[in-house]
Structure formats: structure tokens, C-alpha cells
């Protein structure tokens, strides 16, 4: 979704948060809600109608006001994706003795 707007995940590259939001809105069909904490983006929420169609989470003016008075940064960098991270982790499958549920633990 981000690549269609020219926002590429690369180590250390910074992008304006407003550009990321605009790109998501264009590709998804609705404005996301951004939740920030202590100067970092903590969550990005997508909203849907009851028919599961994309919708704006906030109006454009409310989104702008929310970003200005929140702890959201003006620019963000995106984390790199390491497809080998899960492969290199230790995975243990432990059956629960009392029932048929399985629990997965990684390290």
C-alpha cells in the first residue's frame, strides 16, 4: 500500500507522517486513525462501515487537529522487515495436559 505512494521501507529513511496518512487514505479508501505515545506512532487504525467497507476514521480537519496537538512526530521511519527473524527463533509446541489446546512459545 505504501509503495504505491512512493513510500518504501528502507533502513533510516524518514517520511512525513502526513504523506504516509495521505498514501494510506488513497490506497485504502479512508483516512486512518493514528495513535501516538511519547513521540512515536504506536498504532495505525483502519476503520470500516458495518458492511465492512473502508471509511474515514476521522474527518480531515479532526485528523489535522489530532496530529498537531498529539505527541505524534512530524516525520517517521519505517522498520525494516526481516523474513528470517521467525525462522531463526526457537519454536516449541507444548500440548496442554488438561485439554486439547496447543500453546506456542518463541524466543
ChimeraX attribute file (.defattr): number of C-alpha atoms within 10 A of each C-alpha:
attribute: neighborCount
match mode: 1-to-1
recipient: residues
	/A:1	14
	/A:2	16
	/A:3	9
	/A:4	11
	/A:5	14
	/A:6	11
	/A:7	17
	/A:8	16
	/A:9	16
	/A:10	12
	/A:11	11
	/A:12	11
	/A:13	13
	/A:14	15
	/A:15	16
	/A:16	14
	/A:17	18
	/A:18	16
	/A:19	16
	/A:20	19
	/A:21	18
	/A:22	17
	/A:23	20
	/A:24	19
	/A:25	18
	/A:26	15
	/A:27	13
	/A:28	17
	/A:29	16
	/A:30	21
	/A:31	24
	/A:32	24
	/A:33	19
	/A:34	20
	/A:35	16
	/A:36	16
	/A:37	12
	/A:38	10
	/A:39	12
	/A:40	14
	/A:41	16
	/A:42	11
	/A:43	12
	/A:44	11
	/A:45	10
	/A:46	18
	/A:47	18
	/A:48	13
	/A:49	10
	/A:50	7
	/A:51	6
	/A:52	8
	/A:53	11
	/A:54	17
	/A:55	17
	/A:56	18
	/A:57	18
	/A:58	16
	/A:59	14
	/A:60	11
	/A:61	8
	/A:62	11
	/A:63	18
	/A:64	13
	/A:65	11
	/A:66	16
	/A:67	18
	/A:68	12
	/A:69	8
	/A:70	15
	/A:71	15
	/A:72	20
	/A:73	17
	/A:74	15
	/A:75	14
	/A:76	18
	/A:77	16
	/A:78	14
	/A:79	11
	/A:80	11
	/A:81	10
	/A:82	8
	/A:83	8
	/A:84	8
	/A:85	8
	/A:86	11
	/A:87	9
	/A:88	9
	/A:89	11
	/A:90	9
	/A:91	12
	/A:92	11
	/A:93	10
	/A:94	11
	/A:95	12
	/A:96	10
	/A:97	8
	/A:98	6
	/A:99	7
	/A:100	8
	/A:101	9
	/A:102	10
	/A:103	10
	/A:104	9
	/A:105	10
	/A:106	9
	/A:107	8
